[in-house]
């Protein structure tokens, strides 16, 4: 039980009385403009702390602004963020007309009122639509405007906040103070979110670049053994399936996927005459080949968890459950778990793919070998999990086919279910060429993934989806261009130029995400969907009509 201090209650009542003004016309007390300003800013700061996407935050902030009673603002507004090309990108809006949303998707500095506010770095107020209001449409109603530039700590423009006011609006005495505070508050929101996103996206891209370097280095060493990039990717995914099957936590599965490609890095120290020998190795040659485990262990020395895991795998992936393996003759659970998993998936992949000294085994024969080796070569539990996961294993094997693993990987990217319906496949997009229509459906799914990731503020998924899109479009475009070339399509060169432009734009988006992430994310999904729909309905439709008109043999047209 607590007791209330009468004096504190009296003080609170006096303070509340100070925050009220008597309205002369009604005799009703209302909160003062100063109190509403403080409350609005406080509510905006609360919104900033919510774990929601930036677009939703801005919409909620606009809700707060238009609810300020004395401002007499219309329930309309917008927030633009600046990109690195002196352009304002519409990041969020409240109840703007669709024609205005489209025409204001991107506004150069100096154009219209918002662009002029950015150019001049000062608040621009208008009571009506005047000559400076360059963007209009037929049904636009009369209104006033506040255009508030948003500045960073160095005084550079990072955006513009636009508030709609009643036509002929007469400024309130509190407005100057309110708009200045509002500008600083929203600026800080954008600065904070940009810094957060830049840091996270830079980390993700650095991580991706490190993995790519590792994979390329590993692929270089594997190339001497006549392997391809598909081998190391299959192993990573096989290992992840087994890891999940035995209940490893996701962080350990991720570490396993990253480390396992380096299992044979030590082969870089094995002479070509042994590594690439077509026939069976002699006893001496086999002993030399076994040294790759120790060589790998020396190369991978280091204290980072990834280096430790990689070294562990390199040293132990040729050990056997019964102790008859090499280099140390470890047995049972003395063999590190990652090494035991690598041993199993590496043998399966070696058996089922072509090597310089053998043809690939049928999958069933390879599975029989694994069953027979359970308890001697392999840990029985891991063999059981592998066999139980055969459907996934076969899908991975098919997806990362050695004949063209990059194309196979791109074609095998999954159609992930997404909640967003920003872009939906519509039969009006169908060209009647099943192969191309299926790929377009996948690209629309990717755009939905990107849009959902932006709404949910998921930086990792944004980067992942854009990288997936870049890989997929490069392969899709190459295959589409090959069909056009075989069909003798006369506008192939122009089509290829459009494809190249799209891939270059994806690269640019990745770079801009690190520099101006809020502007980039606001621009990405709309650009992608507009480009794809336009491309399908114009240039791709032209190609489809060419195929129908010429009835090119061997092309499936519905």
Order of alpha helices (4+ residues) and beta strands (2+ residues): alpha-beta-beta-alpha-alpha-beta-beta-alpha-beta-alpha-beta-beta-beta-alpha-alpha-alpha-alpha-alpha-alpha-alpha-alpha-alpha-alpha-alpha-alpha-alpha-alpha-alpha-alpha-alpha
